[in-house]
Amino acid sequence: MGIEIERKFLVVGDAWREAAHKVAPMAQGYLNDLAAMDNGAMKASVRVRIAGDEAFLNLKSRELGHTRQEFDYPIPVDDARALLALCVGGLVDKRRHYVEHAGFLWEVDEFLGDNAGLVVAEIELPSADTAFERPAWAGREVTDSSRYYNLALSTRPFAQWSPAERAGED
């Protein structure tokens, strides 16, 4: 069993772009929806992702915050395409930019389609209390705000958010 310890931040400005050393297009969808998670009918999200020429089936436990159980399995791309057609809600399209900063890998997701305009940075840590240097472009932390989770973005994309939500008012 894998444990994911991840922190999530809104991105401010474009300074991170110069530091990105790799970019991967991604399309992902979910075989369950946010309502099934919120009402307790399911205790894990089930995601299908195509990242470049690779594909994965991913299960992630439903806990708010930075620590969750995560299971990630490579699958054939053709299988992933077939599974994406079975997904509920919308697909989440994005470009993931990989940025090294102060000894850590940051993943900056630049969302496309119905989530265009949203840019979020994530850092995975070896433990919940690991200290890390936050880059200047990593703005407000949104780790504990479920609307920034990709599962939520597939159900209610950024384009549907109110001006107050877009401004970060919770």
DRENMI-955471 format. One record per residue (C-alpha): x, y, z negated. Coordinates in steps of 0.1 Angstrom, whole numbers. Layout:
N
<<X, Y, Z>> ...
REM end
This chain:
170
<<0, 0, 0>> <<13, 34, 9>> <<8, 65, -12>> <<7, 99, 5>> <<17, 130, -15>> <<10, 159, 7>> <<6, 197, 2>> <<-13, 218, 28>> <<-9, 255, 36>> <<-24, 280, 60>> <<2, 293, 84>> <<8, 331, 88>> <<26, 345, 118>> <<47, 327, 144>> <<81, 326, 128>> <<78, 288, 125>> <<77, 283, 163>> <<114, 291, 167>> <<123, 264, 142>> <<102, 237, 157>> <<124, 209, 171>> <<96, 187, 185>> <<60, 190, 196>> <<35, 161, 200>> <<-1, 164, 214>> <<-26, 146, 192>> <<-62, 135, 196>> <<-80, 119, 167>> <<-114, 109, 156>> <<-131, 92, 127>> <<-152, 60, 125>> <<-170, 74, 95>> <<-182, 109, 87>> <<-178, 134, 59>> <<-213, 127, 46>> <<-204, 90, 41>> <<-174, 101, 20>> <<-193, 128, 1>> <<-222, 106, -9>> <<-199, 78, -20>> <<-210, 53, 7>> <<-174, 50, 18>> <<-143, 55, -3>> <<-118, 59, 26>> <<-117, 77, 59>> <<-110, 56, 90>> <<-91, 75, 116>> <<-80, 67, 151>> <<-51, 88, 165>> <<-33, 90, 198>> <<0, 109, 194>> <<18, 112, 227>> <<22, 76, 240>> <<16, 59, 206>> <<-17, 52, 188>> <<-26, 44, 152>> <<-54, 32, 130>> <<-53, 50, 96>> <<-72, 45, 64>> <<-70, 72, 37>> <<-86, 71, 3>> <<-110, 99, -6>> <<-95, 119, -34>> <<-93, 157, -34>> <<-58, 169, -40>> <<-23, 160, -29>> <<-21, 122, -37>> <<-40, 96, -18>> <<-37, 59, -8>> <<-28, 57, 29>> <<-26, 28, 53>> <<-13, 34, 88>> <<-11, 7, 116>> <<1, 10, 151>> <<-24, -2, 178>> <<-23, -3, 216>> <<-32, 30, 232>> <<-60, 14, 253>> <<-76, 1, 220>> <<-73, 36, 205>> <<-91, 51, 235>> <<-119, 26, 232>> <<-122, 33, 194>> <<-122, 71, 200>> <<-153, 66, 221>> <<-170, 50, 190>> <<-161, 79, 167>> <<-187, 100, 150>> <<-185, 138, 150>> <<-161, 156, 173>> <<-126, 148, 182>> <<-98, 168, 166>> <<-73, 180, 192>> <<-41, 196, 181>> <<-4, 201, 188>> <<18, 190, 159>> <<51, 209, 156>> <<78, 194, 135>> <<99, 220, 116>> <<128, 213, 92>> <<130, 237, 63>> <<153, 235, 33>> <<158, 197, 35>> <<121, 188, 42>> <<101, 181, 73>> <<70, 203, 77>> <<43, 194, 102>> <<26, 224, 116>> <<-8, 216, 132>> <<-19, 241, 158>> <<-56, 231, 165>> <<-72, 233, 199>> <<-108, 231, 212>> <<-135, 238, 186>> <<-108, 242, 159>> <<-87, 267, 180>> <<-73, 295, 159>> <<-66, 274, 129>> <<-29, 266, 121>> <<-21, 245, 90>> <<13, 233, 77>> <<17, 201, 57>> <<47, 188, 37>> <<49, 152, 24>> <<68, 148, -8>> <<84, 118, -25>> <<66, 126, -58>> <<39, 150, -70>> <<64, 170, -90>> <<91, 174, -63>> <<102, 210, -60>> <<105, 224, -25>> <<112, 258, -10>> <<82, 273, 7>> <<89, 290, 40>> <<77, 326, 44>> <<52, 314, 71>> <<35, 290, 47>> <<7, 311, 33>> <<-21, 303, 10>> <<-22, 267, -3>> <<-54, 248, 8>> <<-45, 213, -5>> <<-76, 212, -27>> <<-100, 227, -1>> <<-117, 198, 17>> <<-129, 219, 46>> <<-92, 219, 59>> <<-91, 181, 60>> <<-92, 168, 95>> <<-122, 146, 87>> <<-141, 178, 77>> <<-129, 196, 109>> <<-143, 168, 130>> <<-177, 173, 114>> <<-178, 210, 110>> <<-150, 226, 132>> <<-134, 260, 126>> <<-156, 276, 154>> <<-186, 270, 131>> <<-171, 286, 100>> <<-185, 319, 88>> <<-163, 350, 88>> <<-158, 347, 50>> <<-147, 311, 54>> <<-123, 320, 82>> <<-109, 347, 59>> <<-102, 321, 32>> <<-129, 330, 8>> <<-141, 298, -9>> 
REM end
